[in-house]
Amino acid sequence: MRRSDFWLKLCMGFVFAAIVIYIAYSFYDAKKDPLYTTLATNVALEDSVSTAGWAVRDETVLESDGGYVYVNTDDGIKVGAGQAVATQYMSSHALSRAKELYELQLEAAALQNIHISGRGDVMENVRKYAYAIGSGDLSNMEAVSFNLESAVFNTTTYTDEERHNELERVNERISVLEANSAEDTVDIVAPLGGVFSSALDGFEDVTIEDVKGLPLEKLRSLFGQERQVKKAAIGKLVTNVKWYYVTVMSPDDARKLTEAGSKGKVTMRFSKTWSGEVQAKVVDIGPEQNGRCTVILSCDTNLVDTLAIREMSAEVLFNSVEGIRVPMEAVHLDENGDSYVFIFAGLQAQKAYVDIIGENDDYYIVDEDKSELRLGTEIIVKGEGLYEGKVIR
């Protein structure tokens, strides 16, 4: 007897029809009651202005009396009053003597490092050489290289007595040269303490007092002119850690700066001639002239980083806000005027109160610490008939 499958086909037809009806209803419901969501993400919003200006410092120019000058102080090194920053040789003979003296001093150091067998401590000199390269400290690189070469390539065999006699001969010659140097070789010393720099541009005599209250056109004329550096100048000393940034901006930006400065220091972000951030204090904002104001800010950090720079470009930050980005359309107000959003909690809509700390074109910035909303939460931006506990399909 053949088995009938009529009832099986009928059941399958009902199941298929139910699926079609469910899909059709879901599509209709979505069109009727569209639901838009987004994830809570972090965002930072800054209010700032780009500026161009000039650095002003307390600078003292160091000069020589002539002859040949060897500057033996690196840029950015702090020196005390009376400390030698350079050596001045009055004649070419004095310069030649200095070269011989330096070579003999290196030779004496090498002789002191040579063992009786005739070999220096090669590994120790290799370590010193590697450290100088790795740390970027090349100030004594010539001596380090000389000692390494002497240790590796020296094939002269000395007895202890021979080494002692050779060292004594070299030291005697050094003493003679040093005695002769007193006649035509002098040190150029710092008249007062400060940070040394060899970068000169002719504006070293411009002080902050010269700039304060200066009309805008005269300010631009002051820094717009080309100045000649004195031939006798060998460098400068910056005698105060505090330096100034002088710029111009619109009256609106100047008002924002005044407000930001009243709350403490403002941030200046440099990215062209030097890359870094500096905290600055508002010193003076001049009156409006032709739609612009002269602004002076003071800084007490990063002096060494900016020593060689006069003209600078900086972004001055008035305010910075960071928090969770929430579309404006997603924010609601309760009967007390408190702000909240709907979020997904399982299959239900749930209120999450938020503390708004800023806004941009089409979104708010919310303080996560003072809100019930967390990063990564799915926010319901738009939906019909939303309420606490509504089941969301």
C-alpha positions as CSV (number, residue, x, y, z in Angstrom):
1,M,0.0,0.0,0.0
2,R,1.5,3.4,-1.0
3,R,1.9,5.9,1.8
4,S,0.4,9.3,1.3
5,D,2.5,12.5,2.1
6,F,-0.4,14.9,1.8
7,W,-0.2,16.0,5.5
8,L,3.5,16.5,5.4
9,K,3.3,18.8,2.3
10,L,0.5,20.7,4.0
11,C,2.6,21.3,7.1
12,M,5.6,22.4,5.1
13,G,3.3,24.8,3.2
14,F,2.1,26.4,6.5
15,V,5.7,26.8,7.7
16,F,6.8,28.4,4.5
17,A,3.8,30.8,4.5
18,A,4.6,31.8,8.1
19,I,8.2,32.6,7.2
20,V,7.1,34.7,4.3
21,I,4.5,36.6,6.4
22,Y,7.1,37.2,9.2
23,I,9.7,38.6,6.7
24,A,7.1,40.8,5.1
25,Y,5.9,42.1,8.4
26,S,9.4,42.8,9.6
27,F,10.1,44.7,6.4
28,Y,6.9,46.7,6.8
29,D,7.6,47.3,10.5
30,A,11.1,48.5,9.7
31,K,9.8,50.9,7.1
32,K,7.0,52.1,9.4
33,D,9.3,52.4,12.5
34,P,12.9,52.8,11.3
35,L,15.6,52.3,13.9
36,Y,19.0,53.9,13.6
37,T,21.9,53.2,16.0
38,T,25.5,54.1,16.4
39,L,28.3,53.1,18.7
40,A,29.6,55.4,21.5
41,T,33.1,56.4,20.4
42,N,35.8,58.7,21.9
43,V,36.3,62.1,20.3
44,A,38.5,65.2,21.1
45,L,37.6,68.7,20.1
46,E,40.0,71.6,20.2
47,D,39.4,75.3,19.8
48,S,42.7,76.9,18.5
49,V,44.3,79.4,16.1
50,S,47.4,79.2,14.0
51,T,49.9,82.0,14.5
52,A,53.3,83.2,13.3
53,G,55.5,85.1,15.6
54,W,59.0,85.7,17.1
55,A,60.9,84.5,20.1
56,V,62.4,87.1,22.4
57,R,65.0,86.2,25.1
58,D,67.5,87.8,27.5
59,E,70.6,87.4,25.3
60,T,74.2,88.6,25.6
61,V,76.5,88.5,22.6
62,L,80.0,87.1,23.2
63,E,82.8,88.7,21.1
64,S,86.5,88.1,20.5
65,D,89.3,90.6,20.0
66,G,90.5,89.0,16.7
67,G,92.8,86.2,15.7
68,Y,91.6,82.6,15.5
69,V,88.8,81.4,17.8
70,Y,87.9,77.9,18.7
71,V,84.5,77.5,20.4
72,N,84.8,74.6,22.8
73,T,81.3,74.8,24.2
74,D,78.4,73.0,22.6
75,D,75.0,74.7,22.0
76,G,72.6,74.3,24.9
77,I,75.3,73.9,27.5
78,K,74.8,75.9,30.7
79,V,77.9,77.8,31.7
80,G,78.8,79.8,34.8
81,A,80.2,83.3,35.2
82,G,83.9,83.2,34.5
83,Q,83.8,79.8,32.7
84,A,85.7,79.5,29.4
85,V,83.5,79.1,26.4
86,A,86.1,79.5,23.7
87,T,89.9,79.8,23.1
88,Q,91.4,82.7,21.1
89,Y,94.7,82.3,19.3
90,M,96.5,85.6,18.4
91,S,98.5,84.2,15.5
92,S,98.7,81.2,13.1
93,H,101.8,80.1,15.1
94,A,99.7,79.9,18.2
95,L,97.1,77.9,16.3
96,S,99.7,75.4,15.1
97,R,101.1,75.1,18.6
98,A,97.6,74.3,19.9
99,K,97.2,71.5,17.3
100,E,100.5,70.0,18.3
101,L,99.6,70.3,22.0
102,Y,96.3,68.5,21.4
103,E,98.0,65.7,19.5
104,L,100.6,65.2,22.3
105,Q,97.9,65.1,24.9
106,L,96.2,62.3,23.0
107,E,99.5,60.5,22.7
108,A,100.1,60.8,26.4
109,A,96.7,59.3,27.1
110,A,97.4,56.5,24.8
111,L,100.8,55.7,26.4
112,Q,99.1,55.5,29.8
113,N,96.7,52.9,28.4
114,I,99.3,50.7,26.8
115,H,100.2,47.6,28.8
116,I,103.8,46.4,29.0
117,S,103.1,43.9,26.2
118,G,102.4,46.9,23.9
119,R,98.6,46.4,23.7
120,G,96.0,48.6,25.2
121,D,92.7,47.4,26.6
122,V,91.0,46.9,23.2
123,M,87.6,45.8,24.6
124,E,87.4,48.8,27.0
125,N,88.0,51.3,24.1
126,V,85.5,49.5,21.9
127,R,82.9,49.8,24.7
128,K,83.7,53.6,25.0
129,Y,83.4,54.0,21.2
130,A,80.1,52.1,21.1
131,Y,78.7,54.1,24.0
132,A,79.6,57.4,22.3
133,I,77.9,56.4,19.1
134,G,74.8,54.9,20.8
135,S,74.2,57.9,23.1
136,G,74.9,60.5,20.4
137,D,77.6,62.2,22.6
138,L,80.3,63.0,20.0
139,S,81.9,65.8,22.0
140,N,85.0,63.7,22.9
141,M,84.8,61.5,19.8
142,E,88.2,62.4,18.5
143,A,90.0,61.2,21.7
144,V,87.9,58.1,21.9
145,S,88.7,57.2,18.2
146,F,92.4,57.9,18.8
147,N,92.6,55.6,21.9
148,L,90.8,52.8,20.0
149,E,93.1,53.1,17.0
150,S,96.1,53.1,19.3
151,A,94.9,50.0,21.1
152,V,94.2,48.0,17.9
153,F,97.0,49.1,15.6
154,N,99.9,49.9,17.9
155,T,102.6,47.3,17.3
156,T,105.3,49.0,19.2
157,T,106.6,46.9,22.1
158,Y,107.6,48.8,25.2
159,T,109.2,47.6,28.4
160,D,107.8,49.2,31.5
161,E,110.9,51.5,31.7
162,E,110.7,52.5,28.0
163,R,107.0,53.3,28.3
164,H,107.7,55.5,31.4
165,N,110.6,57.3,29.6
166,E,108.4,58.0,26.5
167,L,105.6,59.3,28.6
168,E,107.9,61.6,30.5
169,R,109.3,63.0,27.2
170,V,105.8,63.7,25.9
171,N,104.8,65.4,29.1
172,E,107.9,67.6,29.1
173,R,107.1,68.8,25.6
174,I,103.5,69.4,26.7
175,S,104.7,71.6,29.6
176,V,106.9,73.7,27.2
177,L,104.0,74.2,24.8
178,E,101.6,75.2,27.6
179,A,104.1,77.7,28.9
180,N,104.6,79.3,25.5
181,S,100.8,79.4,25.0
182,A,100.4,81.9,27.9
183,E,101.9,84.6,25.6
184,D,99.4,84.4,22.7
185,T,96.5,82.2,23.7
186,V,93.7,83.4,25.9
187,D,90.3,82.0,27.0
188,I,87.1,83.8,26.2
189,V,85.0,83.6,29.4
190,A,81.3,84.1,30.1
191,P,80.7,87.4,31.8
192,L,77.7,85.9,33.6
193,G,75.9,82.6,33.8
194,G,73.6,81.4,31.1
195,V,73.0,78.9,28.3
196,F,75.4,79.1,25.3
197,S,74.3,79.1,21.7
198,S,76.3,79.8,18.5
199,A,73.2,80.8,16.6
200,L,73.2,84.5,15.9
201,D,70.8,86.6,13.8
202,G,71.4,90.3,14.9
203,F,68.2,90.5,17.0
204,E,70.0,89.5,20.3
205,D,69.6,93.1,21.6
206,V,65.8,93.1,21.3
207,T,64.3,92.7,24.8
208,I,60.7,92.1,25.9
209,E,60.6,95.7,27.1
210,D,61.3,96.9,23.6
211,V,58.3,94.9,22.3
212,K,55.7,95.7,25.0
213,G,53.3,98.4,23.9
214,L,54.9,98.6,20.5
215,P,52.4,99.6,17.7
216,L,51.6,96.7,15.4
217,E,53.3,98.2,12.3
218,K,56.4,99.0,14.3
219,L,56.5,95.5,15.6
220,R,56.4,94.1,12.1
221,S,58.9,96.6,10.9
222,L,61.3,95.6,13.8
223,F,61.4,91.9,13.0
224,G,60.9,92.4,9.3
225,Q,64.3,94.2,8.8
226,E,67.5,92.3,8.0
227,R,70.2,92.7,10.6
228,Q,73.9,92.0,10.3
229,V,75.8,89.9,12.8
230,K,79.0,91.5,14.1
231,K,82.1,89.9,12.7
232,A,83.6,89.7,16.2
233,A,80.6,87.8,17.6
234,I,81.3,84.1,18.4
235,G,78.0,83.2,20.1
236,K,75.5,84.3,22.7
237,L,74.4,83.6,26.3
238,V,70.8,83.3,27.2
239,T,70.7,84.5,30.7
240,N,67.1,83.8,31.7
241,V,65.2,80.5,31.4
242,K,62.0,82.5,30.7
243,W,61.5,83.3,27.0
244,Y,58.7,85.0,25.2
245,Y,56.6,84.4,22.1
246,V,55.3,87.5,20.4
247,T,52.6,87.2,17.8
248,V,49.4,88.9,16.4
249,M,45.8,87.6,16.3
250,S,42.3,88.8,15.7
251,P,40.3,90.5,18.6
252,D,38.0,87.5,18.8
253,D,40.9,85.1,19.2
254,A,42.5,87.5,21.7
255,R,39.3,87.5,23.8
256,K,39.4,83.6,23.8
257,L,43.0,83.7,24.8
258,T,42.2,86.1,27.7
259,E,39.5,83.8,28.9
260,A,41.7,80.7,28.6
261,G,44.6,82.5,30.3
262,S,42.4,83.4,33.2
263,K,42.1,79.7,34.0
264,G,45.8,79.1,34.0
265,K,48.4,78.4,31.3
266,V,47.6,77.8,27.7
267,T,49.1,75.3,25.3
268,M,51.2,76.3,22.3
269,R,51.9,73.5,19.8
270,F,54.9,74.0,17.5
271,S,55.3,71.8,14.4
272,K,57.6,73.5,11.8
273,T,60.9,74.9,12.9
274,W,60.6,72.8,16.1
275,S,58.1,70.1,17.0
276,G,56.7,70.1,20.6
277,E,54.2,71.5,23.0
278,V,54.8,74.3,25.5
279,Q,52.7,75.6,28.4
280,A,52.6,79.4,28.3
281,K,51.3,82.3,30.4
282,V,49.5,85.3,28.8
283,V,51.7,88.3,29.5
284,D,50.1,91.1,27.5
285,I,47.4,91.7,24.9
286,G,47.7,95.0,23.1
287,P,44.8,97.1,21.8
288,E,43.1,96.4,18.5
289,Q,44.8,98.0,15.5
290,N,43.4,97.4,12.0
291,G,41.6,94.3,13.1
292,R,44.6,92.7,14.8
293,C,46.1,92.6,18.4
294,T,49.7,92.1,19.6
295,V,49.9,89.2,22.0
296,I,52.8,88.2,24.2
297,L,53.1,84.9,26.0
298,S,55.9,83.7,28.3
299,C,57.3,80.2,28.6
300,D,59.7,78.8,31.2
301,T,60.4,75.4,29.5
302,N,62.1,74.1,26.3
303,L,64.6,76.9,26.2
304,V,67.3,74.7,24.8
305,D,65.0,73.3,22.1
306,T,64.3,76.7,20.7
307,L,67.6,78.5,21.2
308,A,68.5,78.7,17.5
309,I,65.0,79.8,16.4
310,R,63.7,83.4,16.0
311,E,60.7,83.2,13.7
312,M,58.2,80.5,14.9
313,S,54.8,79.2,13.9
314,A,52.5,77.9,16.6
315,E,49.0,76.7,17.2
316,V,47.6,78.3,20.3
317,L,45.0,76.2,22.0
318,F,42.2,78.0,23.8
319,N,40.2,75.0,24.9
320,S,40.3,71.2,24.6
321,V,37.5,68.8,25.3
322,E,37.6,65.0,25.2
323,G,34.8,62.6,25.8
324,I,32.1,60.3,24.1
325,R,30.6,61.4,20.8
326,V,26.8,61.4,20.9
327,P,24.7,62.5,17.9
328,M,22.4,65.4,18.8
329,E,19.4,63.6,17.5
330,A,19.9,60.8,20.1
331,V,19.7,63.1,23.1
332,H,16.4,63.6,25.0
333,L,15.4,65.7,28.0
334,D,13.3,64.4,31.0
335,E,10.9,66.5,33.0
336,N,13.7,67.9,35.1
337,G,15.7,69.0,32.1
338,D,18.3,66.3,32.5
339,S,19.8,64.8,29.3
340,Y,19.7,61.1,28.4
341,V,20.0,58.7,25.5
342,F,18.4,55.3,24.8
343,I,20.8,52.4,24.5
344,F,20.4,48.7,23.9
345,A,20.2,46.6,27.0
346,G,19.6,43.1,25.7
347,L,16.5,43.4,23.6
348,Q,15.2,46.4,25.4
349,A,15.7,50.2,25.2
350,Q,17.2,51.6,28.4
351,K,17.8,55.2,29.5
352,A,21.4,56.3,30.1
353,Y,21.8,59.8,31.5
354,V,24.7,61.9,30.1
355,D,26.7,65.0,31.1
356,I,27.3,67.2,28.0
357,I,30.6,69.1,28.1
358,G,30.9,70.3,24.5
359,E,29.3,70.3,21.1
360,N,30.2,70.5,17.4
361,D,28.2,70.7,14.3
362,D,25.9,67.7,14.8
363,Y,27.1,66.0,17.9
364,Y,27.6,66.5,21.6
365,I,30.7,65.5,23.7
366,V,29.8,63.7,26.9
367,D,31.9,63.2,30.0
368,E,32.2,59.5,30.5
369,D,33.1,59.8,34.2
370,K,29.9,61.7,35.0
371,S,27.6,59.8,32.6
372,E,25.9,56.4,32.5
373,L,27.0,55.9,28.9
374,R,30.2,53.9,28.2
375,L,32.5,53.6,25.2
376,G,31.3,50.8,22.8
377,T,27.7,51.0,23.9
378,E,25.1,50.9,21.1
379,I,23.1,54.2,21.1
380,I,19.7,54.4,19.6
381,V,19.8,57.5,17.5
382,K,16.3,57.4,16.1
383,G,13.2,55.2,16.7
384,E,9.4,55.6,17.0
385,G,7.7,55.4,20.4
386,L,10.8,54.8,22.5
387,Y,10.4,54.4,26.2
388,E,12.2,52.7,29.1
389,G,12.0,48.9,28.7
390,K,10.5,48.9,25.2
391,V,11.3,45.6,23.4
392,I,13.4,46.2,20.3
393,R,13.1,43.6,17.6
